[in-house]
Amino acid sequence: MPRLTCQSFVLVLSLAFLSSCEVYNFSKPQPVDAKNIYEFPTAWRGIWVHDGDSVIIGKNYFISTSFQTRKIKNGYWVEPLTKDQVASHDSLGNLNRHKYDGGLKKIVLDSSRNPVDTVEVFRLINGKIYEIDKHHLSPGAPYTVSGDTLMTRENGSIVIHLGPGAFLRQISDQQYIVNVRNELIFNEDEGLGWWQVVLAQITTEQELKFSTFDSEIETHPSLIYESGDSYYFEASWKKAELTELIKKGFFDDDSEGLKMKEKISLKKYPHDPK
């Protein structure tokens, strides 16, 4: 897929992002007193793994590959009720709340939750299931059938090259900030022109760890706007200020680390320029 959803963004930089799908958007790259770096540190270059997912880091690119199991209803599906709606509805939609990730066809409801239309969401072709999203067709994936449920294990992969829209800035010997423009990773209508800011470091256990901001950042005075799960910050932090935020726990310290599987081989992964 050329763009990511909120959920799949978790896996782009090694399972660090948006475990609860809050998106923290920044008006400019951080820190403001550091230069852009367009090469990953030599010690980072290799294949890193965690629970079947992998991140390949080269000189100036990374490839994130993840697997997601989905359960698709073999028939019609209704958009689940929100938590607020559940209190006042116990009819159409409730049964789908946690059982499925969608259906082959979606029943569209009006504001009173009366059926008004049917939309094709998935299509089965030659043993593969394809998702239709805004007139675009996703890569097909094999599936199995169990009763009224289609099971598929999707392989999601994205490549990002360091350049004007993605680069590092160093804040200490072992710590870097990875800055990535939203349009490189999110759907086209999500926060264009804004940046994602992620702490990256090699831990004392020799794991590569990426940490997004903790929800504590929502109390920071640089927050200028919020809508749903999206938060927007007008910040111009210097290295010393970011170091202080790290010490105070503004970055998620519970993000998973990745272990080095093997060093990079240009013969095997020829993305690096010769």
C-alpha positions in Angstrom: 0.0 0.0 0.0 1.4 3.4 -0.9 0.1 5.1 2.3 -0.4 3.9 5.8 -3.3 3.8 8.1 -2.9 4.9 11.7 -2.7 1.3 12.8 -0.1 0.2 10.3 2.1 3.2 11.1 2.9 1.4 14.4 5.2 -0.9 12.3 6.9 1.6 10.1 9.6 2.5 12.6 9.8 -0.8 14.4 6.6 -0.9 16.4 7.2 2.4 18.1 4.3 4.5 16.9 0.8 5.1 17.9 0.0 2.0 20.0 -3.3 3.7 20.9 -3.5 5.6 17.6 -2.9 9.1 18.9 -1.0 11.1 16.3 1.3 13.9 17.5 2.0 16.3 14.6 4.8 19.0 14.7 5.1 22.1 12.6 8.8 21.7 12.0 11.6 19.1 12.5 13.3 18.8 15.9 15.6 19.9 17.4 15.9 23.2 15.7 19.6 23.7 16.6 20.9 20.5 14.9 21.7 19.8 11.3 20.0 17.3 9.0 21.7 13.9 8.7 20.9 11.9 5.6 22.7 8.6 6.6 21.9 6.1 9.3 24.7 5.4 11.8 26.9 2.5 10.8 25.9 0.5 13.9 22.2 0.7 12.9 22.7 -0.8 9.4 21.3 -4.3 9.2 18.2 -6.4 9.7 16.4 -5.9 12.9 13.5 -8.2 14.0 10.8 -8.4 16.6 7.9 -11.0 16.8 8.1 -11.8 13.1 8.2 -8.2 11.9 11.4 -6.7 10.5 13.1 -3.5 9.7 16.0 -3.3 7.2 18.2 -0.3 7.6 20.7 0.7 5.0 23.0 3.7 4.6 20.1 6.1 3.7 16.9 4.0 3.7 14.8 1.7 5.8 12.3 -1.0 4.8 9.7 -2.0 7.4 7.9 -5.3 6.8 5.0 -6.5 9.0 2.3 -9.1 9.0 -1.3 -8.5 10.0 -3.9 -11.2 10.4 -7.4 -10.0 9.4 -10.9 -11.5 9.8 -13.3 -10.6 7.0 -17.0 -11.5 7.1 -17.9 -13.6 4.1 -21.0 -11.4 3.3 -22.4 -8.1 4.4 -20.9 -6.0 7.2 -22.1 -3.0 9.2 -19.9 -0.3 10.6 -19.6 -1.0 14.3 -21.2 1.4 16.8 -19.0 3.7 18.7 -18.7 3.4 22.4 -21.1 6.4 22.8 -23.6 4.8 20.4 -23.6 1.5 22.1 -25.4 3.0 25.1 -28.4 4.0 23.0 -28.3 1.2 20.4 -28.5 -2.6 20.7 -29.4 -3.5 17.2 -27.7 -3.3 13.8 -23.9 -3.1 14.2 -23.3 -4.3 17.7 -22.6 -7.9 16.7 -19.7 -6.8 14.5 -18.0 -4.7 17.1 -15.0 -7.0 17.8 -15.6 -10.1 15.6 -14.6 -8.8 12.2 -12.2 -6.3 10.5 -14.8 -5.8 7.8 -16.9 -7.6 5.3 -16.9 -8.3 1.5 -19.6 -5.7 1.2 -20.4 -2.8 3.6 -23.9 -1.7 4.4 -24.0 2.1 4.5 -26.3 3.6 7.1 -27.8 7.1 7.4 -27.6 9.2 10.6 -30.5 7.1 12.1 -28.6 3.9 11.3 -31.0 2.9 8.6 -29.5 1.0 5.6 -29.3 3.2 2.5 -26.6 1.7 0.3 -24.3 -1.3 -0.2 -20.6 -0.8 -1.1 -18.1 -3.5 -2.3 -15.1 -3.4 0.1 -13.2 -6.6 -0.8 -13.1 -8.7 -4.0 -12.0 -12.4 -4.3 -10.0 -13.1 -7.5 -8.1 -16.3 -8.2 -7.5 -17.4 -4.6 -6.6 -13.9 -3.3 -8.5 -11.2 -1.5 -8.2 -7.6 -2.6 -9.3 -4.5 -0.7 -11.0 -1.6 -2.5 -10.2 1.7 -1.0 -11.3 5.0 -2.6 -11.3 3.3 -6.1 -7.8 1.9 -5.5 -7.1 -1.8 -5.2 -4.6 -3.2 -2.6 -2.2 -5.9 -3.4 -3.9 -9.3 -3.2 -3.3 -11.7 -0.3 -4.1 -15.5 0.0 -6.9 -16.3 2.3 -8.6 -19.3 4.0 -12.3 -19.8 4.8 -13.7 -20.8 8.2 -17.5 -20.8 8.3 -18.6 -17.3 7.5 -15.1 -15.8 8.1 -12.3 -15.2 5.6 -8.8 -15.3 7.3 -5.9 -13.5 5.6 -2.4 -12.7 6.7 -1.3 -9.5 4.9 2.3 -8.6 4.3 2.7 -4.8 4.6 6.0 -3.2 3.5 7.1 0.3 3.0 10.4 1.9 1.9 11.5 5.3 3.0 14.6 7.0 1.7 16.3 9.7 3.7 16.0 13.1 1.9 14.1 16.3 2.2 11.1 14.6 3.8 12.9 12.2 6.2 16.2 12.7 8.0 17.9 12.4 11.4 19.0 15.1 13.8 21.4 14.2 16.6 20.8 15.2 20.2 23.6 13.1 22.0 26.2 10.5 21.2 23.7 7.7 21.2 20.4 9.5 20.6 18.9 10.8 17.4 15.5 12.3 16.4 14.0 10.8 13.3 11.9 13.4 11.5 9.4 12.2 8.8 6.9 14.3 6.9 3.3 13.0 7.3 2.7 12.6 3.5 5.4 9.9 3.3 3.6 7.6 5.7 -0.1 8.6 6.2 -3.1 8.7 4.1 -3.3 11.7 1.9 -5.7 13.7 4.0 -4.0 13.2 7.4 -1.9 16.2 8.5 -0.2 17.2 5.3 2.7 19.5 5.9 3.3 18.3 9.4 6.0 16.1 10.8 6.4 13.1 13.0 9.1 13.2 15.6 10.6 10.0 17.0 13.4 9.3 19.4 15.8 6.6 18.2 18.7 5.0 20.1 20.7 1.8 20.7 20.0 0.6 24.2 22.4 -0.9 26.7 20.9 -4.3 25.7 22.1 -3.5 22.1 18.5 -3.2 20.9 17.4 -0.6 18.4 14.6 1.3 20.0 12.3 3.9 18.5 10.0 5.8 20.9 7.2 8.2 20.1 5.8 10.7 22.5 3.9 9.6 25.6 0.4 11.0 26.2 2.1 13.3 28.7 3.0 15.5 25.8 -0.7 16.5 25.5 -0.2 18.7 28.6 2.7 20.6 27.0 2.1 24.3 26.3 3.3 24.0 22.7 0.0 22.1 21.9 -2.1 24.5 19.7 -4.9 22.3 18.4 -6.4 18.9 18.9 -9.1 17.0 17.0 -10.1 13.4 17.9 -6.9 11.5 18.2 -4.7 14.1 16.4 -2.7 16.7 18.2 -0.8 19.6 16.7 2.3 21.3 18.2 4.1 24.5 17.4 7.4 23.7 19.0 11.0 24.9 18.4 12.9 22.7 20.9 16.7 22.8 21.1 18.8 19.7 21.9 18.9 20.6 25.6 15.1 21.0 25.8 14.5 17.7 24.1 17.0 16.0 26.5 15.0 17.4 29.4 11.8 16.1 27.9 13.3 12.7 27.6 14.4 12.8 31.3 11.0 13.9 32.4 9.3 10.9 30.6 7.7 12.7 27.7 8.8 9.8 25.4 7.2 6.4 25.7 9.7 4.2 27.5 7.7 1.0 26.9 8.1 0.8 23.2 9.6 -2.5 22.0 13.2 -2.8 21.0 14.5 -4.7 18.0 17.4 -7.1 17.9 20.0 -7.3 15.2 19.6 -10.4 13.1 22.4 -9.7 10.6 24.5 -6.9 9.3 23.5 -5.4 6.0 24.8 -6.9 2.8 24.9 -4.8 -0.3 24.8 -7.9 -2.5 21.6 -9.0 -0.9 20.0 -5.5 -0.4 21.4 -3.3 -3.2 19.4 -0.1 -2.2 22.5 1.7 -1.1 24.2 3.7 -3.8 27.5 2.3 -5.0 
